[in-house]
């Protein structure tokens, strides 16, 4: 039931016999004295209370108990923890150690990671010979220190000591899964899972512990439960996402105040090119933003470039306790065209196909950098890196698209992508229905396709557009033109659609009332449904002069909301697209080290997986730099608010979780492992016994008349 | 240092004047009862007034200067004629008072405690002083010693020879036997044929009712009775020791006790005993005087003179 944390002092328990020894010595050395009045003494004693008669033994017992309790308190006894393995059974221990960027937070010269490492080492040190253990480092891609739990505790301790805080975000859910996998590899019945982290709310609030075996004990070890103050850059974007030479652009930095008090944060922008046209004529531009507690604000830098160039823009904040999020970088590539991934099953060289006309409309002059860079891809060949590298995705007549791709495209749109879908081709009704099912329930597709209308058999043989919403930024460019420019387009076929949902923006409408173009937001992305096709059998759109600007404005309109390709974060993949090249590609990370990179020779999509460090990755083909990629810390790492592990414990809905921490009143994790300390109760007991000894010494003496003296 | 609840030694009334006279410790050094008795008595009267124990009588004793308040008829006019000063003629007072001093010499009287004298030594000095004073006043004085029986008796006499016999008897007295004061008193009662003053010096650690029953016989016969209750500080307050086995001096009884926790209760017990003695004495019109061995004899002599004056 009990264990002694300081068993070395056990011999001192002999001190408890001191009162008895004193008592015996006193008996032996008692003076013998004559006294004529012994009968009065006897009479006095006869009048005393029963307590007084037992007073000697009571005092002796209390003194012995007081000293014994005091000595035992110094032995630091603890109630045996249910965590401890029974008897000679060996434990299987897995430690999830948070090594994310937020763990680099330093207060008083000690970082959160240093505290976490100390706790982890303490756990490892307390393991008994034969116990199996492993460490799971919780970053963007959690990994275990050893392939399987090992008895080589020294190797694990070395791994812990050498671990440094990464630039990555903590993928807590994946880390738990890895830890559960490691726990499954231990044969011990006494399984323990230690989770040592700062428990950032942004990383841990949605983590489920259902996968943790029911017989495993979970310990939540919070290393920084106090309020932490931080200001961090959580975003750096450029608008428009694919700027052109001579076009005004804006660099916008988002700053998050992760503190309980309002503050004014200065932001400094720095461009790598000294000739950059900053308003002040210098390379630096500073501005401040006032932020309420736990809120964000933006600082913008307007720029205009008069020549194609690629440069790095860096936004910085003053140094604070968390350095990682004080810098954010952006690559401004004025020579870069926005990449449109065209998913189609059509032959792009066949003049009867819609894809043929779309490719030429989006990039009419192959020798120039104007327009869009179109990457046609068959619906079977679409993969995630392609999507991540693309600024926008168009789907046009892809009947062989597997259903799983619908889920991928839905996620792409919801996570900030720009998706244009032509309601044209076989199975389009089925695909839109499938796409709608994959979108959030609150944001389904704005309409459904119910069939195809062929109006060639009618008297006029075609329909035209009758209504346009010129207030929309997608059609704003056509406001000054005569309405007949759009109304001249003849549509021979179009899809019959359901009612358009109120949340969607109806851009164009056929004369029979059918929706021709509908835009709506999906998550943080955009979805544009175009009920038309440039295929000659469907319309004469490809023959109209307005076809090219219409397609360009549609794409620019839905690209304007975002900065184009999805942001890359440390520990994840970073991707972009270049002109396919046969030259050897070399990628250099922010520390100047060469890192592996893969390129799709067909589409020119480049993937760095993983990009461990935050900073600029430079890609060179031969001696020429072909691209630069900015990898920035995940914005969630800047919000240092912690979740109380008790909430996580309650989510687990199992009673075998324990909480501890390195600060506050929480017990030390090592002590928790050994049991609940009870030394302070013994100290209180010893003091109480001494008070009782004093009380018994005073109480119980009665006067001759029976009153208490 | 005196304990807080200790019975105050000033209960004897010595007060600040205690050091004016010989202390018991000083008398111990003298070892001669006659000389000690003389010192006690003369030391007591020194400076009290200029006419100590003279009175008008048929036997001329001395002259003294006239002081206002003296009777005019007492002036010796012949002396005035010779010296031109007023003198009063003093005559030795005549008395027929018989006194008897009973000293308890039981084992319990051998207790010394932290005092310089045992209770018996103290009683002896007190008896000697009283005897000296009585004889010097012209009274006839006798002495009796008792423990569980009458072990010494000097018949009453008014001469220095009698005093000498009494002092020798006192000097030879050794403690022994249990206290049976009542028995001694009954024996003494049969020996005293004439009423007078009975002085009993004892610790009275006997059956109180028995003692007062015996004393009542003297009272009925017309004796004036003066009781000197001799105790030591240690008896009244318990010795200042942390732990002790207290052995009774007249019986095999013993008690092992830490005095400190029960000191107050014991003191109250002793105060009850003293109060009982005093109330019994008062009820029988006896003079009672507590005398601790650490105190001078002043109050004892005053008590005697008070009792003597009432006779």
Interface residues (C-beta under 8 A of the other chain):
Chain A: X26 X30 X31 X32 X33 X34 X35 X36 X37 X38 X39 X40 X41 X42 X43 X44 X45 X47 X48 X52 X55 X697 X701 X702 X703 X704 X705 X709
Chain B: X107 X108 X111 X203 X205 X234 X235 X238 X239 X241 X242 X243 X244 X245 X246 X247 X248 X249 X250 X251 X253 X254 X255 X256 X257 X261 X262 X264 X265 X266 X268 X269 X270 X272 X273
